[in-house]
Amino acid sequence: MKRIGLIDIGSNTIRLVLFEYTEETGLKEIQNIKTPARLASFLNEDSVMEEEGIDNLIDILSSFKEIADQYGVSDLNPVATAAVRNSVNSDDIVKRVKEELDLDVKVITGKEEAFFGFHAVTHTISTQDAVTIDIGGGSTELTFFEDKELIYSTSLPFGVVTLEKMFFEDKEHNDKAAIKKATAFIEEQMSSVRWLAKRRVHILAIGGSARNIARIHQSMVNYPIAGVHGYSMQKNDLDDVMKKLVKTDSDDLDDIDGLSKDRSDIILPSLLVFQKLYDVVDAKEFKFSRKGLREGLAMHLISKEKPYAFNKYRIYEDALNELANDFNLQKIVYDKRIEITERLYHELNRHDLINISKHDKYLMKNAAKIFYLGEFIDRDATSQHTFYLIANSNINGIVHRDRVRLALIASFKNKTLLKFYADEVDWFDDDDIELLLALGSILKFANALNISHTNIVQDMYLEEHEDEYVLTVEYNGDSIAEKYQSIRQKKHIEKILKKDLSIKFTKA
């Protein structure tokens, strides 16, 4: 196990994030504390950081160092971005932190900031080609990657704090003239980035402002599951959030669900940037990443010691392995369940009883890996816990709709419960439900064939008789538990067969 701490010294907020890494469970965030600092607002006309801002920084870093010490984190990495980077007295700031707190602040360049954001996104979201944007308090980082390889990166010299200061200071947040001038400025800045226009790819947005916009929209549409990582919006969705912000009085902004109180005065400028970027890129969709600079830097640091710790081409598979390890699922057991599930599917397919896409088959096999993981919490409510845990967990590399489908299959108990869970999200039509019912039924029966977790099943084959099907199960060991449970659960398979099923156990 390795613990590392990162202090992200941003232009708007300063955040302490503590991570724990193991090969089994991957990178886990064990603490996340932020405090507004607005360091960019302490830069005077000569770009000198004022003493008040430096004192504020020192006080916050001192508190964060104490917290990290209490967690036993000795590897603490303070990283400063635009506000300190743009200060002509940045060397003095770094020196003072070293003298007073014995912390080595690394002032990273805009290019480095963009790279770490790109690194985090490509290792936690499966999108192959995209433009990323990370809008902070004092700068905006843009990248373009293709086949998960970085092609271009640029740092623009403005952020939400500087936009607010330039155009909205001493004005209402929705001042029409300020919005018009800010929009023109943003357009001018983006037009200077020659590689950006007409990329026609997804946009992946990083950072607190992006997360707030996603949460506002989720509240507006009563989004039924948790999490913004991987959440996607279209241009009209961004426009709807803008309309809500514009028509809300400044005094009432705090009442908007999803909007953080310390971002209420800067959320509209950030949305102007996102809207303009969507137009310039001619984007396919606007997607959000909860992982950014801090996660990218943490991965980078860990990879120095463990070069194969993170694989951007195995995001979904690694995420499921980590989830299985989180709930102490035994690999030898779920590997056998996957094997039985796949063999049972092929027998049904061989008789033309079911035929599904490779994507759905892959989803079913992944559900077999984490089937009934909610048993870890309460055996009497295994199905319920399984569904809600998976549907609301941040699983890297999978879109939200498939995450719910995965949850429905992995939690399958009966048709009534499946429909109850599905109705809660209201995303699936009758054909979707029938498919999920079939996949859940296969998985439930496959689980019954290894209910003792002793891996007795060696092979199986299905034969059609005049008035029934016969499933022959070859086994080694004691089959008493599997015989009993498979008879109890065969009704699920009989709905697919549309005939009775007899199960014949024979010694392998």
N, C-alpha and C positions, 0 to 999 in steps of 0.2 A: 504494500500500500504506500502511496506517495501523496502527500498533501502540499499544495502550493497556494499562495495567496496573490491576488492581483489587485492593485489599486488603480482604477481608471480615473485619472485627473482630467476631467473634461472641462469644456468651457461653460457648461450649464450646471452639471452635477459632478460630484465625486462619489465613486462607488467602490466598496470593498467586496470582492467576491472570493470565497474560499472554495477550492476544489479538492476532491479526493479522487485518486485514480487507482484502479486495480485492473488486471488483465481480464478478470471475470465480469465485472460490472461496468467497466469503462470509466468515462469521466463523469463524475457526479458533483453537482453544486451543493455544498453543505451549509453555506451561509451567503447571504446577499444583503448588503446594507448600503443605502445611498443617502446622500444629503445634498440639498441644493447649495451651490456655491456661487454660481453666476460669475466666475472668474473673468470672463470676457468683459463684463461691465466695469471691471476695475482697471482696464487698460485706458490710459489717458490719451490725449491727442497725439502724443509723441510715441505711442505704443510702449509705454513704460507701465509695468504692473505696479499699482499703488500699494503702499505699506499695508493698508487695510485688507487688501486682497491676499497678500502674502501671509499676514497674520492669520487670516481665516484658513488658508491652506494648511499652515503649520498645525493649528489646533485640530483640524479634521484628521490629518495624517497621524497625529499623536494618539487620538482616540482609536483610529483604525489599527494602529500598531498594537495597542493594548489588547484589542479584541482578538487579533491574529495570534498573539502570544497565548491567550487563554485557550485557543483551539490547538495549540501545539504546532503552529505553522512557523517554521524558521525561514522558509524560502518565500520571502515577501518581495513582490516586484511592483513598485510604483511606476506607472507609465503616464506621461503627460502628453496631451495633444495640443490643439490649436492655440488655446489661450496662453499657455506657457511658451509654446513654440513661437508664437508671434510677438512675444515680449522681448524688447531689446535687452532687458536685464534678466533674461532666462538663466544665464550662467550664475548670476548672483542668487537667484531663487534656488537652483539646484544645490549650490554651495551651502546656503543657509539650512536647507533641509538636512543635508549631510551632517553639518556641525551640531544641530540641535537634536536631531532624531536618529542619526546614524543610519539613514536610509538613502539608497542610491536611486535617485529619480532618473529614469531614461526618457529623454524627450525624443519622441519618434517623429519622423518626417510624414508628410501627407501620403507619400507613396507607401511607406511602411504601414500606416494606418489602413489604407485601402487594401493592402495585401492581407493583413490579418483578418479583416472582415470577409474578404473573398475566401480565405482559407477555411474560416468557420462555416460559411454557407455551403461550400462545395463538399464539406465533410458531414453535413447534417441534412441537406435537402438533395433529392435525386435529380433535380433539373440539370440537364446537360449544358444548355446554352442560356446565358442571361446577362442582363445588365444589373449590377448591384448599386445601391445607393445607401450611404450611411451619413445622415445629416445630423451633425452634432451642434454644439452651441456656437462654435466659431469657424467651422469648415465643413465642407461637404465632399465626401469621397465617392468617386464613381469608378467602377471597373466594368470591363466586358470580358466574359470568358466563353470559350467554345470547347465542347467536349471536356469540360471541367479544367481546361488549361487557360491560364491568364493570358489575355491578348493585349489589353490596354488598361491603364489606370491613370486617373487624374484626381487632383485635389483642388477644389474650388475655394476661393478665399472668403466664403461666407457661411454662416450657419443660422440657426433659429434665433439665437440671442442677438447676433449682429443684424439680422433682418429686422428684428423687432426694434432695435435701437435706431437703425437707419430710417425706417419708414413709419413705425407705429408709436414711437415714444411720445407720451403726452396726448395720445389720441385713443379713441375707442378701438377695440380689437378688430371691429368690422368696418372701419372707416373706408368708404368707397374709393376716395382719392388715393389713400395709402395702399390699398389693394392693387389699384391700377399701376401705380408707380413700382411697387414691389414686383408685380408680374412682369413688367417691362424689363426690370433689372435682371430678374431670373432668366428670362428668355435670352437676353444679351449674353449673360454668362454661359449659358448652355450652348449657344451658337458658336462660342469660341472653342468648343470641344469637337473637333472635326470628325472623330470616329464615332460619335454618339448617334447621329441622325439615322432614322429608318433602319434600325437594327432588326425590328420586328421579332423580338424575343420576349421572354418573360422579364419583368422587373422584380428583383428581390430586394426588399427594403429592410434595413437594419437600424436598430437604435430605438430609444425611448419614445420619440415622437411618432415613429411608424407604429410601434406597439399600441400607443394610445389611440391612434386613428382606427386600427383594427378593432380594438375593444369597443370604441364608440359605435362602429358599424355593427358589430356582433350584438350589442345591446339594442340597436335600432331594429334589427331583424329577428330578435329573440333567438339567437343562435343556440342550438340545443346542447352543444358539447363544449368542453373547456379547451382553452389553449389557443394562442395566436400563431404558434410556429407552424408554417405551412398553410395558414389561412390565406385565401385569395379573394381579390375584389376586381371588378371591372371598372372601366372609366366612369360609367354612370353611378357606380357605388361611391366612388370618390366624390363625385359631384353632389350626391345626396348628403354626404357628411359635411361638405362645404356649405350647402344650403342651411343645414342645421346650425352650423357655427355662426353663419352670417346673420341669421334671424334671431339668434339668442343674444340678449343683452349681456354686457360684460359682467354685471353683478350676478347673473344667473348661470354663468359658465360652469361654476362648481357643481351645479345640479345635473350636469350631463353625465349620465352613467358611462363609465369607461375612461373618463378624462381625469388625469391626475391633477390635483390642485396646483402643484408647482409647475405645471406646464400650460395652464389655462391661457396665459397671455402670449404664448409662443406657438400654440398648436396650429393656428390659422396660417402663419407664414410657412410652416413646414408643409402643410397641405398644398399650398400654392406651388411649392417646389415639386411635389409628387405629381400634381396635375400636369404641370408643364412638361415634366420628364416623360410622362405617359404619352403625351402628344408628340414630342420630339422623337422618341424611340419608335412610335407607332406600335406600342406594346401589345402583346397577346393577352396578358393579365398582370395584375399587380399582386405579388405574393409577399408574405411577411416571414422574416426569420427572427426568431428569438435569440439566435446565436450570432455573435458579432466579434468585435475587437477582443474582448476578454477571453472568450472561448477559443478564438483563433490563436491568440498568444499562448494560452495554456497548452493547447495541442502542440504548438511549435516547441515549447519548452520541454514537454514530456517526450516528444519525438526525438530530441537530441540524445536521450538515454535509451529510448525504446523506439527505434526507427519504424517498426511495423505496428505500432499501437493503434493507428487510425488509417482506415482504407476508404477513400472517397468513392470507390467503385463497389463497396459492400456495405453501404450505409444501413439499408433495411435489415439485411441478414444479421449484421452486428448488433443493431438495436434490439432485435428479438432475442438474440443470445443473451444480451445484458439483462433484458426484462425477465427471461427465464431464470437467470442466476439471482436476480433481485428477490425472486419468490422461492428460491431454493428448489426449483424443479430439477429432477435428476435426468441427466442427459441419456443414460442408458434406457430410461423408461420412455422419454418422449421420442427418442430415435426409433424405438420399436413401434410406438403408436403411429408415427409418420409412415413407417414401412407397411403396417397393416392397413392404414387408411389408403395409401396409394395402391396396394394390391387389391383391396376391395373395390376401389374405383375402377381399376382395369378389368376386373371380372364383370362388373355391371356394364361397363362400356363395350366389352366383348360381345355381350348379348343385346347391344343397342338399347339398353335401358336408361342410359344417361350419357350425355355428350356435352362437355363444357369447354370453354376457352382455356388456353394455357395460363392466362392471367388468373382465372378463377380457380384453376387447379393449384396454382402456386399459393393462392390465398388460403385454400383449404389445408394444404400441407403446413403452412405457417400457423394456422389455427390449431392444428394437431400438436404443434410444439408447445403452445401455451394453453392448451385445453384445460378448463377448470382451475386456472391459477388462483382464483378467488378462494379456493379451499384453504389456502394459507391463512386467511382471515377467520373464516367461519364455515365449517363443513355443512351446517344446516342451511346456509344461504349461499352456497357455492356459485350457482348460476348468476344470481343478482350481483354479487361482488365481482365476478369475472367480467360481466358486461360493463359495469360502470368503471371499473379500473382500466380496462383496455380502451373503452370509448373516450375516456377523459385523460388518458396518459399521453405525454409527449413522446411519440414514437417517431424517430427520425426516418426519413426516406419514404414515407407513405402519406398519401393525400387523405384529408379528413374523411371523405366518403368511404374510402377503403378501410380506414381505421375502424369505422362503425361496422362495416360488413365483417371485418375480422372479429370484432367483439361479438357480433350476433352468432357467428359460427362457433367460436371458441366457448361460448356460454350456453350452447344449445342444450335445452332440457326437454322441451316439448313445443308444439306449434303455438299454444296459447301464450306462453312466455315470450317466444320469439316475436310474435305479432305485437305484444305489449311493448317490448323494447323498441321495435321498429316504429310503432306509432308515436313514440315519444320524440323521435327526430323528424318523422314525416318526410323522409327522403326517398322512399322506395314504393314502386307500384306493385301490382299483383304478381307480375312476372318475376320481379326481383325477389319477392318474398318466397315464391315457389322454388327458385334456385337456391336461396339461402337455406330454406327448409330441407332441401335434398342434401346439400353439403353438410349441414349440421347433423342430419340423420346418419349419414355415412360415418361421420366422426364419432357420434355417440355409440354406434354399434362397434366401431373399431376399438374404442376405449374399453368396451365390455369384454373384448377378446384379449385384453391384457389387464384385467381388473386387479389381479393379484400382484402386478408389477414384477412377475418372475419370468417374463419373456418366453413363455412356453410355445407360442405359435411359430411354426416353421414354414408353413405354406398353406394355401387354400385355393380351392377352385369351385366354381359355380356351374351347376348343370340344370337344364330345364327339363322337367317332366310334364306330363299331360296336364296335371292339375296343381302342380307346385314346382318350386325350385328347391334344389338340394345344395347346401353349402357344405363341402367337406373341408374340415380343418385338421391339418396334420400338426401334431404337437409332440413335444418332449417334456416330461415332468408331470406334475400333478395338475389336472385340468378341472378339478371340482368347482373352483370359483368361476372360471370362464364359462363352463357349461351352464351354470345357474344364471349368471348375469347375461349371457348372450341370448338365452331363451326369454328373459325378461325384456330385453331391448330389441328383439328381432322385429317387433311391430313397426319400428321406424324404417327398416329396410323393406318390409312388406308393402309399404305405401309406394315405394319406388317400383317394386316388382309387379304390383297389382295382382299378386298371387300369394298363397301361403309359402312360408319358408321352413324347411326342415334343416336342422344343423346336425352334421355327423362328425364327431370327433374320432380321429384315428391316430394311432401311434405313428410317428414319423419313422 
